[in-house]
Amino acid sequence: MKKGDIAIIIIAVIFLVLWLIPKPAGDTVTITVNGEFYKSVPLNRDTEIVVESEFGKNTVIVKNGEVYVEGADCPDKLCQKDKISKNGESIVCLPNRLSVTVEGEKNKEVDVIL
């Protein structure tokens, strides 16, 4: 094995470990349309939000601590495939320029001090 091979293996292991560390649960859902703030709701309150804009219509559901897009008038409907609940996760509908992001309280606790 060469030094470069060892470096690649170490970097791959670091990325794997970081990927496996669980993300904290979020507490707020923020919706934007075309990069502009649309609405923010708590993740713990069951809600149905119909987002209508010049780009299209989406129905965003917040239920049981998860958020998902139930209906979309975009052609590919890729935004309807996932449910999210962890801090930093997003659902994006590119044709309708919709973004749904789960956010948590920032800096609840310190992760690392260097």
TORNU-721765 format. One record per residue (C-alpha): chain; y, x, z. Coordinates in nm, 4 decimals. Each point is the difference from the previous one (the first is absolute). Last residue first. Layout:
N
<r><kette>A</kette><yy>Y</yy><xx>X</xx><zz>Z</zz></r>
...
***
This chain:
114
<r><kette>A</kette><yy>2.3141</yy><xx>-1.0420</xx><zz>1.9218</zz></r>
<r><kette>A</kette><yy>-0.0247</yy><xx>-0.3245</xx><zz>0.1956</zz></r>
<r><kette>A</kette><yy>-0.2551</yy><xx>-0.2433</xx><zz>-0.1340</zz></r>
<r><kette>A</kette><yy>-0.0581</yy><xx>-0.3758</xx><zz>0.0111</zz></r>
<r><kette>A</kette><yy>0.2812</yy><xx>-0.1108</xx><zz>0.2317</zz></r>
<r><kette>A</kette><yy>-0.0141</yy><xx>-0.3610</xx><zz>0.1061</zz></r>
<r><kette>A</kette><yy>0.1603</yy><xx>-0.3208</xx><zz>-0.1110</zz></r>
<r><kette>A</kette><yy>0.1961</yy><xx>0.2022</xx><zz>-0.2564</zz></r>
<r><kette>A</kette><yy>0.0664</yy><xx>-0.2855</xx><zz>-0.2423</zz></r>
<r><kette>A</kette><yy>-0.0965</yy><xx>-0.3528</xx><zz>0.0884</zz></r>
<r><kette>A</kette><yy>-0.2304</yy><xx>-0.1122</xx><zz>-0.2737</zz></r>
<r><kette>A</kette><yy>0.0403</yy><xx>-0.0922</xx><zz>-0.3632</zz></r>
<r><kette>A</kette><yy>-0.2268</yy><xx>-0.1866</xx><zz>-0.2376</zz></r>
<r><kette>A</kette><yy>0.1374</yy><xx>-0.0018</xx><zz>-0.3542</zz></r>
<r><kette>A</kette><yy>0.0112</yy><xx>-0.2713</xx><zz>-0.2681</zz></r>
<r><kette>A</kette><yy>0.1586</yy><xx>0.1086</xx><zz>-0.3287</zz></r>
<r><kette>A</kette><yy>0.0886</yy><xx>-0.2346</xx><zz>-0.2855</zz></r>
<r><kette>A</kette><yy>0.1288</yy><xx>0.1117</xx><zz>-0.3408</zz></r>
<r><kette>A</kette><yy>-0.1641</yy><xx>-0.3052</xx><zz>-0.1648</zz></r>
<r><kette>A</kette><yy>-0.1791</yy><xx>0.2138</xx><zz>-0.2622</zz></r>
<r><kette>A</kette><yy>-0.0592</yy><xx>0.2777</xx><zz>0.2566</zz></r>
<r><kette>A</kette><yy>-0.1609</yy><xx>-0.2083</xx><zz>0.2748</zz></r>
<r><kette>A</kette><yy>-0.0294</yy><xx>0.2443</xx><zz>0.2903</zz></r>
<r><kette>A</kette><yy>-0.1978</yy><xx>-0.0293</xx><zz>0.3223</zz></r>
<r><kette>A</kette><yy>0.0812</yy><xx>0.2551</xx><zz>0.2656</zz></r>
<r><kette>A</kette><yy>-0.1479</yy><xx>0.1806</xx><zz>0.3005</zz></r>
<r><kette>A</kette><yy>0.2363</yy><xx>0.2016</xx><zz>0.2208</zz></r>
<r><kette>A</kette><yy>-0.1143</yy><xx>-0.1371</xx><zz>0.3371</zz></r>
<r><kette>A</kette><yy>-0.3336</yy><xx>-0.1753</xx><zz>-0.0294</zz></r>
<r><kette>A</kette><yy>-0.0583</yy><xx>-0.3679</xx><zz>-0.0810</zz></r>
<r><kette>A</kette><yy>-0.0811</yy><xx>-0.0323</xx><zz>-0.3702</zz></r>
<r><kette>A</kette><yy>-0.2081</yy><xx>-0.2432</xx><zz>-0.2028</zz></r>
<r><kette>A</kette><yy>-0.0860</yy><xx>0.0978</xx><zz>-0.3557</zz></r>
<r><kette>A</kette><yy>-0.0845</yy><xx>-0.1474</xx><zz>-0.3420</zz></r>
<r><kette>A</kette><yy>0.2875</yy><xx>-0.2381</xx><zz>-0.0709</zz></r>
<r><kette>A</kette><yy>0.2450</yy><xx>0.2715</xx><zz>-0.1102</zz></r>
<r><kette>A</kette><yy>-0.2226</yy><xx>0.0818</xx><zz>-0.2979</zz></r>
<r><kette>A</kette><yy>0.0762</yy><xx>-0.3454</xx><zz>-0.1483</zz></r>
<r><kette>A</kette><yy>0.0026</yy><xx>0.1425</xx><zz>-0.3566</zz></r>
<r><kette>A</kette><yy>0.2280</yy><xx>-0.2536</xx><zz>-0.1748</zz></r>
<r><kette>A</kette><yy>0.2610</yy><xx>-0.0594</xx><zz>0.2728</zz></r>
<r><kette>A</kette><yy>0.0315</yy><xx>-0.3565</xx><zz>0.1309</zz></r>
<r><kette>A</kette><yy>-0.1079</yy><xx>0.0975</xx><zz>0.3481</zz></r>
<r><kette>A</kette><yy>-0.1836</yy><xx>-0.1864</xx><zz>0.2729</zz></r>
<r><kette>A</kette><yy>-0.1636</yy><xx>0.1027</xx><zz>0.3247</zz></r>
<r><kette>A</kette><yy>0.1755</yy><xx>0.3300</xx><zz>0.0595</zz></r>
<r><kette>A</kette><yy>-0.1244</yy><xx>0.1490</xx><zz>0.3246</zz></r>
<r><kette>A</kette><yy>0.1061</yy><xx>0.0670</xx><zz>0.3581</zz></r>
<r><kette>A</kette><yy>-0.2179</yy><xx>0.0532</xx><zz>0.3055</zz></r>
<r><kette>A</kette><yy>0.0512</yy><xx>-0.0709</xx><zz>0.3703</zz></r>
<r><kette>A</kette><yy>-0.1964</yy><xx>-0.3263</xx><zz>-0.0085</zz></r>
<r><kette>A</kette><yy>0.2045</yy><xx>-0.1368</xx><zz>-0.2914</zz></r>
<r><kette>A</kette><yy>0.3070</yy><xx>0.1124</xx><zz>-0.1926</zz></r>
<r><kette>A</kette><yy>-0.0153</yy><xx>-0.1466</xx><zz>-0.3518</zz></r>
<r><kette>A</kette><yy>0.2219</yy><xx>0.1048</xx><zz>-0.2923</zz></r>
<r><kette>A</kette><yy>0.0294</yy><xx>-0.2399</xx><zz>-0.2941</zz></r>
<r><kette>A</kette><yy>0.1425</yy><xx>0.1674</xx><zz>-0.3075</zz></r>
<r><kette>A</kette><yy>0.2292</yy><xx>-0.1286</xx><zz>-0.2763</zz></r>
<r><kette>A</kette><yy>0.1536</yy><xx>0.1901</xx><zz>-0.2896</zz></r>
<r><kette>A</kette><yy>0.2627</yy><xx>0.2496</xx><zz>-0.1150</zz></r>
<r><kette>A</kette><yy>0.3073</yy><xx>-0.2247</xx><zz>0.0343</zz></r>
<r><kette>A</kette><yy>-0.1033</yy><xx>-0.0544</xx><zz>0.3586</zz></r>
<r><kette>A</kette><yy>-0.2214</yy><xx>-0.2283</xx><zz>0.2030</zz></r>
<r><kette>A</kette><yy>-0.1691</yy><xx>0.1261</xx><zz>0.3172</zz></r>
<r><kette>A</kette><yy>-0.1975</yy><xx>-0.2722</xx><zz>0.1754</zz></r>
<r><kette>A</kette><yy>-0.0645</yy><xx>0.1059</xx><zz>0.3573</zz></r>
<r><kette>A</kette><yy>-0.2876</yy><xx>-0.1421</xx><zz>0.2034</zz></r>
<r><kette>A</kette><yy>-0.0021</yy><xx>0.0930</xx><zz>0.3676</zz></r>
<r><kette>A</kette><yy>-0.2419</yy><xx>0.0654</xx><zz>0.2853</zz></r>
<r><kette>A</kette><yy>0.1974</yy><xx>0.1916</xx><zz>0.2645</zz></r>
<r><kette>A</kette><yy>-0.1509</yy><xx>0.3310</xx><zz>0.1219</zz></r>
<r><kette>A</kette><yy>0.1276</yy><xx>0.2035</xx><zz>-0.2958</zz></r>
<r><kette>A</kette><yy>0.3601</yy><xx>-0.0830</xx><zz>0.0843</zz></r>
<r><kette>A</kette><yy>0.2180</yy><xx>-0.0934</xx><zz>-0.2986</zz></r>
<r><kette>A</kette><yy>0.2464</yy><xx>0.1880</xx><zz>-0.2241</zz></r>
<r><kette>A</kette><yy>0.1593</yy><xx>-0.1452</xx><zz>-0.3106</zz></r>
<r><kette>A</kette><yy>0.1492</yy><xx>0.0891</xx><zz>-0.3392</zz></r>
<r><kette>A</kette><yy>0.1342</yy><xx>0.3568</xx><zz>0.0210</zz></r>
<r><kette>A</kette><yy>0.0876</yy><xx>0.1340</xx><zz>-0.3458</zz></r>
<r><kette>A</kette><yy>-0.2223</yy><xx>0.2482</xx><zz>-0.1865</zz></r>
<r><kette>A</kette><yy>-0.0693</yy><xx>-0.2452</xx><zz>-0.2838</zz></r>
<r><kette>A</kette><yy>-0.1283</yy><xx>-0.2495</xx><zz>0.2569</zz></r>
<r><kette>A</kette><yy>-0.0662</yy><xx>0.1198</xx><zz>0.3541</zz></r>
<r><kette>A</kette><yy>-0.2240</yy><xx>-0.1427</xx><zz>0.2708</zz></r>
<r><kette>A</kette><yy>-0.0291</yy><xx>0.1506</xx><zz>0.3475</zz></r>
<r><kette>A</kette><yy>-0.2924</yy><xx>-0.0894</xx><zz>0.2262</zz></r>
<r><kette>A</kette><yy>0.0378</yy><xx>0.0973</xx><zz>0.3654</zz></r>
<r><kette>A</kette><yy>-0.2362</yy><xx>0.1076</xx><zz>0.2802</zz></r>
<r><kette>A</kette><yy>-0.2139</yy><xx>0.2726</xx><zz>-0.1500</zz></r>
<r><kette>A</kette><yy>-0.3345</yy><xx>0.1162</xx><zz>0.1291</zz></r>
<r><kette>A</kette><yy>-0.0344</yy><xx>0.3729</xx><zz>0.0487</zz></r>
<r><kette>A</kette><yy>-0.1676</yy><xx>0.1994</xx><zz>-0.2761</zz></r>
<r><kette>A</kette><yy>-0.3518</yy><xx>0.1253</xx><zz>0.0602</zz></r>
<r><kette>A</kette><yy>-0.0688</yy><xx>0.3684</xx><zz>-0.0585</zz></r>
<r><kette>A</kette><yy>-0.2480</yy><xx>0.0179</xx><zz>-0.2899</zz></r>
<r><kette>A</kette><yy>0.2591</yy><xx>0.0996</xx><zz>-0.2618</zz></r>
<r><kette>A</kette><yy>0.1316</yy><xx>0.2823</xx><zz>0.2187</zz></r>
<r><kette>A</kette><yy>-0.3544</yy><xx>0.1323</xx><zz>0.0488</zz></r>
<r><kette>A</kette><yy>-0.0699</yy><xx>-0.0160</xx><zz>-0.3739</zz></r>
<r><kette>A</kette><yy>0.3293</yy><xx>0.1726</xx><zz>-0.0844</zz></r>
<r><kette>A</kette><yy>-0.0811</yy><xx>0.2833</xx><zz>0.2424</zz></r>
<r><kette>A</kette><yy>-0.3546</yy><xx>0.0326</xx><zz>-0.1392</zz></r>
<r><kette>A</kette><yy>0.1340</yy><xx>0.0231</xx><zz>-0.3565</zz></r>
<r><kette>A</kette><yy>0.2505</yy><xx>0.2693</xx><zz>0.1026</zz></r>
<r><kette>A</kette><yy>-0.2764</yy><xx>0.2029</xx><zz>0.1676</zz></r>
<r><kette>A</kette><yy>-0.2283</yy><xx>-0.0342</xx><zz>-0.3047</zz></r>
<r><kette>A</kette><yy>0.2799</yy><xx>0.1061</xx><zz>-0.2360</zz></r>
<r><kette>A</kette><yy>0.0791</yy><xx>0.3045</xx><zz>0.2156</zz></r>
<r><kette>A</kette><yy>-0.3677</yy><xx>0.0998</xx><zz>0.0102</zz></r>
<r><kette>A</kette><yy>-0.0238</yy><xx>-0.0215</xx><zz>-0.3787</zz></r>
<r><kette>A</kette><yy>0.3152</yy><xx>0.2105</xx><zz>-0.0417</zz></r>
<r><kette>A</kette><yy>-0.1425</yy><xx>0.2724</xx><zz>0.2264</zz></r>
<r><kette>A</kette><yy>-0.3071</yy><xx>0.0251</xx><zz>-0.2228</zz></r>
<r><kette>A</kette><yy>-0.3469</yy><xx>-0.1184</xx><zz>0.0847</zz></r>
***
